[in-house]
Amino acid sequence: DSDLSMRTLSTPSPALIFPPNSPGFQNGRGSSTSSSSVTGETVAMVHSPPPTRLTHPLIRLASKHQKEQANIDRLPDHSMIHIFSFLPTNQLCRCARVCRRWYNLAWDPRLWRTIRLTGETINVDRALKVLTRRLCQDTPNVCLMLETVIVSGCRRLTDRGLYTIAQCCPELRRLEVSGCYNISNEAVFDVVSLCPNLEHLDVSGCSKVTCISLTREASIKLSPLHGKQISIRYLDMTDCFVLEDEGLHTIAAHCTQLTHLYLRRCVRITDEGLRYLMIYCTSIKELSVSDCRFVSDFGMREIAKLESRLRYLSIAHCGRITDVGIRYIAKYCSKLRYLNARGCEGITDHGVEYLAKNCTKLKSLDIGKCPLVSDTGLEFLALNCFNLKRLSLKSCESITGQGLQIVAANCFDLQMLNVQDCEVSVDALRFVKRHCKRCIIEHTNPAFF
């Protein structure tokens, strides 16, 4: 508290002012970001701390009277900071203009663990520069408290903005730049090289990102020199459709601690890329290769090497996967909890049988648009997977009400059932509702309410 009161405020400090009702910036609890919108663009503004004393005598008397009535001013600094931590960004910036003491408290680094920017028209590079400069005021060139930066959907973000973060935020642990398609491999290299504690990286929709490594050459796929590794555990590369097997090889070699990896719609990935992945990243718990049309049963054989560590797998719309691939997963990944196999038309009742008998702790299953799955497969599920909570059978042409009744009679904890575009009777749906009280049924039968 004494350090707060002794801060020098003789020079103006930069801040981003947030206009009322502006949708540009949103922030959650304990996170702070602010802006001023002029012709649709965020600009940096500089203001001095509020004066401690007003000169006009009448105003001075009124101010003194208000001060006597303001019990909040009697709270200690740590209590005020705790209150400020619940304020959204715009309110926090307004508080900074009330008085000198509130100015100091509002810019306390403990309130700035997170920066969150959203909006397509925001000049996010400049916003990040101004914010980091202000937060580095007490610790020159370093934002020691900033751990999370979320700038999803800021299409004007460039490599320059990420370089600012990389230079000033060595304690960064989480970075989300989804939808920022101007980001390149060079910017990602700067971040992972200068932020050794980075654990969560979301570059989904960044179509220029083809590699994540500690070397500037994207083609280098060998393990980093001197045993250095990137500490990333969560990596989302959804819609990075330029990513190829060689890039995935490089990522795997440098990010060996991965536990969550999402490669949705990385359409150039093949079974060979998954083979590279399993060589280095043996701790993966969640993996998505949805819409990777070149992944086949051979890729499933590689994924099965994760064995009991794998809990979540999404292979939706991978048309080359059949019962053979499902058998690999069922045999070795016995602790699987979630499987999304929607659109894998080669899966039959036999595949569902292997899955049900070996992955008995399955909680969520999506086998929609699998026309070869019938009531026989549902019976195997009902008799083995008692913990099933979510089941999607959308557009399964061979499913009837009899299969649903068997599931409902055995899976009492069912919470979500999708039978859209299935030929099931109203009586079957009512049977499900009676036996699974908490179940939400998604259907297309107008006679069932």
C-alpha positions in Angstrom: 0.0 0.0 0.0 2.8 2.4 0.8 4.4 1.7 -2.6 1.1 2.7 -4.2 0.9 6.0 -2.4 4.5 6.9 -3.2 4.3 6.5 -6.9 5.3 9.6 -8.9 2.8 10.9 -11.3 4.5 14.0 -12.5 4.2 13.0 -16.2 1.2 12.0 -18.2 0.6 8.3 -18.6 -1.0 6.7 -21.7 -4.3 4.9 -21.4 -7.0 3.7 -23.8 -10.3 5.3 -23.0 -13.4 3.2 -23.4 -16.5 5.1 -24.7 -19.9 4.3 -23.2 -21.8 1.4 -24.8 -19.0 0.6 -27.2 -19.0 -3.0 -28.3 -15.4 -3.0 -29.4 -13.8 -4.2 -26.2 -15.2 -6.7 -23.7 -13.4 -8.1 -20.7 -14.2 -10.5 -17.9 -13.5 -10.5 -14.2 -10.0 -9.4 -13.3 -9.1 -8.4 -16.9 -8.7 -4.9 -18.2 -8.6 -3.4 -21.7 -10.0 -0.1 -22.9 -10.4 1.9 -26.0 -11.6 5.1 -27.6 -13.5 4.7 -30.9 -13.0 7.4 -33.5 -14.5 6.7 -37.0 -14.5 3.0 -36.2 -10.8 2.8 -35.1 -9.3 2.4 -31.7 -6.8 5.1 -31.0 -4.5 5.7 -28.0 -5.1 8.7 -25.8 -2.9 10.3 -23.2 -4.2 11.9 -20.1 -2.8 13.1 -16.8 -3.9 11.9 -13.4 -6.8 13.8 -12.0 -5.7 16.8 -9.8 -5.7 16.4 -6.1 -7.2 19.8 -5.4 -9.7 22.0 -7.3 -9.0 25.7 -7.4 -12.5 27.3 -7.3 -13.6 27.9 -3.7 -17.2 26.8 -4.2 -16.2 23.6 -5.9 -13.7 23.0 -3.2 -16.3 23.2 -0.5 -18.6 20.9 -2.4 -15.8 18.5 -2.9 -15.0 18.5 0.8 -18.6 17.8 1.7 -18.7 14.9 -0.8 -15.5 13.5 0.6 -17.0 13.4 4.1 -20.0 11.4 2.7 -17.9 9.0 0.6 -17.3 6.0 3.0 -15.6 4.1 0.2 -12.6 6.4 0.5 -12.0 5.0 4.0 -11.3 1.5 2.6 -7.7 0.5 2.5 -5.9 0.1 -0.9 -6.1 -3.7 -0.9 -9.9 -3.7 -0.5 -10.2 -1.1 -3.3 -8.2 -3.2 -5.6 -10.3 -6.2 -4.8 -13.4 -4.2 -5.7 -11.8 -3.0 -8.9 -11.1 -6.6 -9.9 -14.8 -7.1 -10.5 -15.2 -4.1 -12.8 -15.4 -4.4 -16.6 -12.8 -2.6 -18.6 -14.7 0.6 -19.4 -15.7 1.1 -15.7 -12.1 0.5 -14.5 -10.8 3.2 -16.9 -13.5 5.6 -15.7 -12.5 4.9 -12.1 -8.9 5.9 -13.1 -10.2 9.4 -13.7 -11.9 10.0 -10.4 -9.0 11.1 -8.3 -5.2 10.6 -8.0 -5.6 7.7 -5.6 -8.1 5.8 -7.8 -5.8 6.4 -10.8 -3.0 4.7 -9.0 -5.2 1.8 -7.9 -6.9 1.3 -11.3 -3.5 0.8 -12.9 -2.2 -1.6 -10.4 -0.6 -4.5 -12.3 -2.6 -7.0 -10.4 -5.7 -5.8 -12.2 -4.1 -6.4 -15.6 -3.4 -10.1 -15.7 -5.5 -10.3 -18.8 -5.9 -8.2 -21.9 -8.9 -8.9 -24.1 -9.5 -7.2 -27.4 -12.3 -7.9 -30.0 -13.5 -6.3 -33.1 -12.5 -6.2 -36.8 -11.9 -2.5 -37.0 -9.7 -2.1 -34.0 -6.1 -0.8 -34.5 -5.0 -3.6 -32.2 -1.3 -3.1 -32.9 -1.4 0.4 -31.5 -3.6 -0.6 -28.6 -1.2 -3.3 -27.5 1.7 -0.9 -27.8 0.0 1.7 -25.6 -1.2 -0.8 -23.0 2.1 -2.6 -22.6 3.9 0.7 -22.4 1.6 1.9 -19.5 1.9 -1.5 -17.7 5.7 -1.4 -18.0 5.9 2.0 -16.2 7.0 0.5 -12.9 9.0 -2.3 -14.3 10.7 -0.8 -17.5 10.1 -2.8 -20.7 8.6 -5.8 -18.8 4.9 -6.6 -17.9 5.6 -9.1 -15.1 1.9 -9.6 -14.2 0.4 -10.0 -17.7 -0.4 -13.7 -18.3 -3.2 -13.8 -20.8 -3.7 -11.9 -24.1 -6.9 -12.6 -26.1 -7.2 -10.7 -29.4 -9.5 -13.1 -31.3 -11.2 -11.7 -34.4 -8.9 -8.7 -34.6 -8.2 -8.9 -38.2 -6.0 -5.8 -38.2 -3.5 -7.6 -35.8 -0.2 -8.0 -37.6 3.2 -9.4 -36.7 4.1 -6.1 -35.2 1.5 -6.4 -32.5 2.6 -9.9 -31.6 6.2 -8.8 -31.5 5.2 -6.1 -28.9 3.6 -8.9 -26.8 6.7 -11.1 -27.2 9.1 -8.3 -26.2 7.2 -7.0 -23.1 5.4 -10.1 -21.7 7.9 -12.8 -20.7 5.4 -14.3 -18.2 2.7 -14.8 -20.9 0.9 -18.1 -20.4 -2.0 -17.9 -22.8 -2.4 -16.3 -26.2 -5.4 -16.4 -28.4 -5.2 -14.9 -31.9 -8.0 -16.9 -33.7 -9.2 -15.4 -36.9 -6.2 -13.0 -37.2 -5.2 -14.1 -40.7 -2.3 -11.6 -41.0 -0.2 -13.5 -38.5 2.8 -15.4 -39.9 5.3 -18.0 -38.8 7.8 -15.2 -37.9 5.4 -13.7 -35.3 4.7 -17.1 -33.7 8.4 -17.7 -33.6 9.0 -14.5 -31.7 6.3 -15.4 -29.1 7.4 -19.0 -28.4 11.0 -17.9 -28.3 10.6 -15.0 -25.9 7.7 -16.3 -23.7 9.1 -19.6 -22.3 6.0 -20.1 -20.0 3.5 -20.1 -22.8 1.2 -23.1 -22.4 -2.0 -22.2 -24.3 -1.8 -21.1 -28.0 -4.8 -20.6 -30.2 -4.0 -19.7 -33.8 -7.2 -21.1 -35.4 -8.0 -19.4 -38.6 -4.5 -18.1 -39.1 -4.0 -19.5 -42.5 -0.4 -18.3 -42.9 0.8 -20.2 -39.9 2.3 -23.5 -41.1 4.8 -24.2 -38.3 5.5 -23.6 -34.6 9.2 -24.0 -33.6 12.2 -22.5 -32.0 13.9 -22.2 -35.4 13.2 -19.6 -38.0 13.4 -22.1 -40.8 10.0 -23.8 -41.0 11.5 -26.7 -42.9 13.8 -27.8 -39.9 12.0 -30.6 -38.2 14.7 -32.0 -36.0 14.6 -31.6 -32.2 15.7 -28.2 -31.0 19.3 -27.6 -30.1 20.5 -27.9 -26.5 17.3 -29.8 -25.5 15.2 -26.7 -25.5 11.5 -27.4 -25.9 8.4 -25.2 -26.3 6.2 -25.6 -23.2 2.9 -25.4 -25.0 0.3 -28.0 -23.8 -2.8 -26.7 -25.6 -2.6 -25.9 -29.3 -5.5 -25.1 -31.6 -4.7 -24.9 -35.3 -8.2 -25.3 -36.6 -8.6 -24.0 -40.2 -4.9 -23.6 -40.7 -5.5 -25.3 -44.0 -2.0 -24.8 -45.3 -0.5 -27.0 -42.6 1.1 -30.1 -44.1 2.8 -33.2 -42.7 6.2 -31.6 -42.6 4.9 -28.7 -40.6 3.2 -31.1 -38.2 6.5 -33.0 -37.9 8.2 -29.8 -36.9 5.5 -28.9 -34.4 5.6 -32.3 -32.8 9.4 -32.2 -32.5 9.4 -28.9 -30.7 6.2 -29.2 -28.7 6.6 -32.6 -27.0 4.5 -31.6 -24.0 1.2 -31.3 -26.0 -1.9 -32.6 -24.2 -4.6 -30.9 -26.3 -4.2 -30.6 -30.1 -7.0 -29.5 -32.5 -6.4 -29.9 -36.3 -9.9 -29.4 -37.5 -10.1 -28.8 -41.3 -6.3 -29.0 -41.7 -7.1 -30.7 -45.0 -3.5 -31.5 -46.1 -2.7 -33.7 -43.0 -2.4 -37.4 -43.8 -1.6 -40.6 -41.9 2.1 -39.8 -42.2 1.7 -36.6 -40.3 -0.1 -38.5 -37.5 2.8 -40.9 -37.4 5.3 -38.1 -36.8 3.0 -36.8 -34.1 2.9 -40.0 -32.2 6.7 -40.3 -32.2 7.2 -37.1 -30.2 3.9 -36.3 -28.5 3.0 -39.2 -26.3 1.0 -37.3 -23.7 -1.9 -36.2 -25.9 -5.3 -36.5 -24.1 -7.5 -34.6 -26.6 -7.1 -34.8 -30.4 -9.2 -33.6 -33.3 -8.6 -34.4 -36.9 -12.2 -33.6 -38.1 -12.6 -33.0 -41.8 -9.1 -34.2 -42.5 -10.2 -36.2 -45.5 -6.8 -38.0 -46.0 -6.8 -39.6 -42.6 -7.7 -43.3 -42.8 -7.6 -46.4 -40.7 -3.8 -46.3 -40.8 -3.9 -43.0 -39.0 -6.2 -44.6 -36.4 -3.6 -47.2 -35.8 -1.1 -44.5 -35.1 -3.5 -42.6 -32.7 -4.1 -45.9 -30.9 -0.5 -45.7 -29.7 -1.7 -43.1 -27.1 -3.5 -46.0 -25.4 -5.2 -45.1 -22.1 -4.0 -41.5 -22.2 -6.4 -40.6 -24.9 -9.7 -39.3 -23.6 -11.2 -37.2 -26.4 -11.1 -38.0 -30.2 -12.8 -36.3 -33.0 -12.7 -37.9 -36.5 -15.9 -36.4 -37.9 -16.2 -36.5 -41.7 -13.1 -38.6 -42.2 -14.6 -40.7 -44.8 -11.7 -43.2 -45.1 -12.2 -44.4 -41.5 -14.1 -47.7 -41.2 -14.7 -50.4 -38.5 -11.0 -51.3 -38.8 -9.9 -47.9 -37.5 -12.5 -47.9 -34.7 -11.3 -51.4 -33.7 -7.8 -50.0 -33.2 -9.1 -47.2 -31.0 -11.4 -49.5 -29.0 -8.7 -52.1 -28.4 -6.0 -49.8 -27.0 -7.8 -46.6 -25.8 -9.9 -48.1 -23.1 -10.4 -44.8 -21.2 -11.9 -42.9 -24.1 -14.6 -40.6 -22.9 -15.6 -38.7 -26.0 -15.8 -39.8 -29.6 -17.1 -37.8 -32.6 -17.4 -40.0 -35.6 -20.1 -38.1 -37.4 -20.1 -38.7 -41.2 -17.8 -41.7 -41.1 -20.1 -43.7 -43.3 -17.8 -46.8 -43.2 -18.7 -47.5 -39.5 -21.2 -50.2 -38.9 -22.8 -52.1 -36.0 -19.6 -54.1 -35.7 -17.5 -51.0 -35.1 -20.0 -49.8 -32.5 -19.9 -53.2 -30.8 -16.0 -53.1 -30.5 -16.3 -49.6 -29.1 -19.1 -50.4 -26.6 -17.4 -53.5 -25.2 -13.9 -52.0 -24.7 -14.6 -48.3 -24.0 -17.3 -48.8 -21.3 -16.6 -45.4 -19.7 -17.7 -43.6 -22.8 -19.8 -40.5 -21.9 -20.3 -38.8 -25.3 -20.7 -40.4 -28.7 -21.7 -38.9 -32.1 -22.3 -41.4 -34.8 -24.7 -39.2 -36.8 -24.8 -39.7 -40.6 -23.6 -43.2 -40.2 -26.3 -45.0 -42.3 -24.9 -48.5 -41.5 -25.5 -48.2 -37.7 -28.8 -49.7 -36.7 -30.7 -50.7 -33.5 -28.3 -53.6 -33.1 -25.4 -51.2 -32.5 -27.5 -49.2 -30.0 -28.2 -52.3 -28.1 -24.5 -52.9 -27.6 -24.1 -49.4 -26.4 -27.0 -49.7 -24.0 -25.8 -52.9 -22.4 -22.2 -51.7 -21.9 -21.9 -47.9 -21.7 -24.1 -47.1 -18.7 -22.4 -43.8 -18.1 -23.4 -42.4 -21.5 -24.6 -38.8 -21.2 -24.7 -37.5 -24.8 -25.7 -39.4 -27.9 -26.1 -38.1 -31.4 -27.8 -40.2 -34.0 -28.7 -37.4 -36.4 -29.6 -38.7 -39.9 -29.0 -42.4 -39.0 -31.5 -43.9 -41.4 -31.4 -47.4 -39.9 -32.3 -46.3 -36.3 -35.9 -46.9 -35.1 -37.8 -46.3 -31.9 -37.0 -49.8 -30.6 -33.3 -49.0 -30.4 -34.0 -45.7 -28.6 -36.1 -47.5 -26.0 -33.3 -49.9 -25.2 -30.9 -47.0 -24.7 -33.3 -45.1 -22.5 -34.0 -48.2 -20.4 -30.3 -48.7 -19.5 -28.7 -45.2 -19.7 -30.5 -43.3 -17.0 -28.0 -40.5 -17.0 -28.6 -39.5 -20.6 -28.7 -35.7 -20.8 -28.7 -35.1 -24.6 -30.2 -37.1 -27.4 -30.1 -36.0 -31.1 -32.5 -37.9 -33.4 -33.1 -35.3 -36.0 -34.0 -36.7 -39.4 -34.5 -40.2 -37.9 -37.7 -42.2 -38.4 -38.7 -42.6 -34.8 -42.2 -42.5 -33.4 -43.7 -40.1 -30.8 -44.2 -43.0 -28.4 -40.5 -43.8 -28.5 -39.6 -40.2 -27.8 -42.0 -40.2 -24.9 -40.5 -43.4 -23.5 -37.1 -41.7 -23.5 -38.5 -38.7 -21.7 -40.1 -40.9 -19.0 -36.9 -42.9 -18.3 -34.3 -40.1 -18.7 -35.8 -37.2 -16.9 -33.0 -34.7 -17.5 -32.6 -35.6 -21.2 -32.9 -32.9 -23.8 -34.2 -34.4 -27.1 -33.4 -32.8 -30.4 -35.8 -34.0 -33.0 -37.7 -33.1 -36.1 -41.0 -34.7 -35.2 -43.6 -32.0 -35.1 -46.0 -34.2 -33.1 -43.7 -34.4 -30.1 -43.5 -31.5 -27.6 
